[in-house]
């Protein structure tokens, strides 16, 4: 009798577990089935849409020029002496820039360094001295003076000239204008495509935009060392124009 009661309890407990598992399975299955209309609706929405890409472009003249120049000293007995020579050279360059109307805030140092220089004789390393190097980036706001300023700084002691780049200092307004043109272009394409397909446009479902502004216009690059005695004439420096381009991608539901 004890064995029969224990066996009956065991069977009942297994039956209860099976019923719970069955109920859970039915619940999960019901949830899956209930979600199918939503999944189908989402898939149908994704299929019933058109996507177009629009492009807008605005052309403008650069309003600033950026001039990169520098000084590299000859070998000096100590690093301190090399820095002193460098400071003297750049003092003359700064004076030339200020005389040309360049504001102090428009002169920024991008590199300052010293390094030991060695000679190798009979397989042995011998210290030749120390050189100092400084590179600055100058913003020129009067574009008609860009070439003259490059020449003046060279005459004042700059012996490396990286070139002149023309840029639009604040392109945000132009980018907004180009984006508006890109949106109008995309909408026109969507209307034409909908008419061709015999459908109507619904609500907008996706929008993205990206800038593809023109790169700064390089005028010249002269990376070799210049001698302080070199005579550098001020060349004509045409700034040209730059294109500010925006691209948008838009998706519409179709009915």
C-alpha positions in Angstrom: 0.0 0.0 0.0 2.8 2.4 0.8 4.5 1.6 -2.5 1.2 2.1 -4.4 0.7 5.5 -2.7 4.2 6.6 -3.5 3.9 5.5 -7.1 0.5 7.4 -7.4 2.1 10.6 -6.0 5.0 10.3 -8.5 2.6 9.9 -11.4 0.6 12.9 -10.3 3.7 15.1 -10.0 4.9 14.1 -13.4 1.4 14.8 -14.8 1.4 18.3 -13.2 4.9 19.1 -14.7 3.7 18.0 -18.1 0.6 20.2 -17.9 2.6 23.2 -16.9 5.0 22.6 -19.8 2.1 22.2 -22.2 0.6 25.4 -20.9 3.8 27.3 -21.3 4.2 26.0 -24.8 0.7 27.0 -25.7 1.4 30.5 -24.3 4.6 30.9 -26.2 3.0 29.6 -29.4 0.1 31.9 -28.9 2.4 34.9 -28.5 4.3 33.9 -31.7 1.1 33.5 -33.7 -0.2 36.8 -32.3 3.0 38.6 -33.4 2.8 37.4 -37.0 0.3 40.0 -38.2 2.6 42.8 -36.9 5.7 41.2 -38.5 3.8 40.8 -41.8 2.7 44.4 -41.5 6.2 45.6 -41.0 7.5 43.6 -43.9 4.8 44.9 -46.1 5.6 48.5 -45.1 9.3 47.9 -45.9 8.3 46.6 -49.3 5.8 49.3 -50.1 8.1 52.2 -50.2 10.4 54.0 -52.6 13.8 55.5 -51.8 15.4 58.4 -53.8 18.7 60.3 -53.5 18.8 64.0 -54.1 21.8 66.3 -54.7 22.2 70.0 -54.0 25.1 72.2 -54.9 26.1 75.8 -54.1 29.1 77.5 -55.5 30.9 80.2 -53.5 34.2 82.0 -53.4 36.7 81.2 -50.6 37.0 83.9 -48.0 40.2 82.9 -46.3 43.6 81.6 -47.2 45.8 79.4 -45.0 49.5 79.7 -45.3 51.8 77.1 -43.7 55.4 78.2 -43.2 58.3 77.4 -40.9 61.9 77.8 -39.8 64.6 75.1 -39.3 67.8 76.4 -37.8 71.3 75.4 -38.6 73.1 73.1 -36.1 73.9 74.9 -32.8 76.2 73.7 -30.0 73.2 73.3 -27.6 69.5 72.9 -27.8 69.0 76.1 -25.9 71.1 78.0 -28.4 69.1 76.5 -31.3 65.8 77.6 -29.6 67.2 81.1 -29.2 68.1 81.3 -32.9 64.6 80.1 -33.7 63.0 82.7 -31.5 65.0 85.4 -33.1 64.0 84.3 -36.6 60.3 84.0 -35.7 60.3 87.4 -34.1 61.2 88.8 -37.5 58.6 86.7 -39.2 55.9 87.8 -36.7 56.8 91.4 -37.3 56.5 91.0 -41.0 53.1 89.3 -40.6 51.8 92.1 -38.4 53.1 94.7 -40.8 51.0 93.0 -43.5 47.9 93.3 -41.4 47.7 89.7 -40.0 46.1 89.6 -36.5 48.0 87.8 -33.7 45.0 85.4 -33.3 45.5 84.3 -36.9 49.0 83.0 -36.3 49.0 79.5 -34.7 52.0 77.2 -34.0 51.4 73.7 -35.2 54.8 72.2 -34.4 57.8 73.1 -32.2 60.7 70.7 -31.7 64.5 70.3 -31.2 66.6 67.4 -32.3 70.2 66.3 -32.1 72.2 66.0 -35.4 74.9 63.4 -35.8 77.7 62.6 -38.2 79.0 59.1 -38.7 82.7 58.8 -39.2 84.6 55.5 -39.2 81.5 53.7 -37.9 81.3 56.0 -34.9 78.5 58.5 -34.1 79.5 62.0 -33.4 77.2 64.8 -32.2 77.2 67.7 -34.8 74.9 70.0 -32.9 71.2 70.7 -32.3 68.6 72.0 -34.7 65.2 73.6 -33.8 62.2 73.6 -35.9 58.9 75.5 -35.8 55.9 75.5 -38.1 53.0 78.0 -38.0 49.7 78.2 -39.8 48.7 81.7 -40.8 45.1 82.7 -41.7 45.0 85.4 -44.3 41.7 87.3 -44.6 42.6 89.7 -47.4 43.0 87.2 -50.2 44.6 89.8 -52.4 47.6 89.8 -50.0 48.2 86.1 -49.8 51.0 86.0 -52.3 52.7 89.1 -50.9 52.5 87.7 -47.4 54.1 84.5 -48.5 57.0 86.4 -50.1 57.5 88.7 -47.1 57.7 85.9 -44.6 60.3 84.2 -46.7 62.4 87.4 -46.9 62.0 87.7 -43.1 63.6 84.3 -42.5 61.1 81.5 -43.2 62.9 78.7 -45.0 60.1 76.2 -45.4 56.9 77.0 -47.2 54.1 74.4 -47.2 51.8 76.2 -49.6 48.5 78.2 -49.6 45.1 76.7 -49.2 41.9 78.6 -50.0 38.9 77.8 -47.8 35.4 78.9 -46.9 35.7 79.7 -43.2 32.0 79.0 -42.2 30.4 76.7 -44.7 27.3 75.9 -42.5 25.0 78.4 -44.2 26.0 77.2 -47.7 25.5 73.6 -46.6 22.0 74.3 -45.4 21.2 76.0 -48.7 22.6 73.0 -50.6 20.6 70.6 -48.4 17.4 72.4 -49.2 18.2 72.0 -52.9 19.0 68.3 -52.4 15.6 67.7 -50.6 13.7 69.5 -53.5 15.6 67.3 -56.0 14.8 64.1 -54.1 11.1 65.1 -53.8 10.9 65.8 -57.6 12.4 62.4 -58.3 10.0 60.7 -55.9 6.9 62.4 -57.5 8.1 61.4 -61.0 8.7 57.9 -59.9 5.3 57.6 -58.2 3.6 58.9 -61.3 5.4 56.4 -63.5 4.5 53.5 -61.1 0.9 54.6 -60.7 1.1 55.0 -57.0 0.7 57.9 -54.5 3.4 59.0 -52.0 2.6 58.5 -48.3 4.5 59.7 -45.3 8.3 60.0 -45.1 9.8 57.0 -43.4 13.6 57.7 -43.5 15.9 60.7 -44.1 19.7 61.0 -44.1 22.1 63.6 -45.4 25.8 63.9 -45.9 28.1 66.7 -46.9 30.5 66.4 -49.8 32.0 69.9 -49.7 34.9 70.7 -52.1 38.4 70.3 -50.7 40.4 73.4 -49.9 42.0 74.7 -53.1 45.8 74.4 -53.0 47.7 77.1 -54.7 51.2 76.0 -54.4 53.4 73.7 -52.4 57.1 74.3 -51.9 58.4 71.9 -49.3 62.2 72.3 -50.0 64.4 74.4 -47.8 64.8 78.1 -48.9 67.8 80.2 -48.2 67.3 83.4 -46.4 69.0 85.2 -49.3 66.6 83.8 -51.9 64.6 86.5 -53.6 60.9 85.5 -53.7 58.6 87.5 -55.9 54.9 87.7 -54.9 53.1 85.6 -57.4 49.5 86.2 -58.5 47.3 84.0 -56.3 43.8 83.3 -57.8 41.4 82.0 -55.2 38.8 80.5 -57.7 35.6 79.1 -56.4 34.5 76.1 -54.3 31.4 73.8 -54.6 29.5 73.0 -51.5 27.6 69.8 -52.1 25.0 68.0 -50.0 23.4 64.6 -50.7 20.1 63.4 -49.1 18.5 60.0 -49.1 14.7 59.9 -48.5 12.2 57.0 -48.3 8.4 57.4 -48.7 5.6 55.0 -48.2 3.6 54.4 -51.3 -0.2 53.8 -51.5 
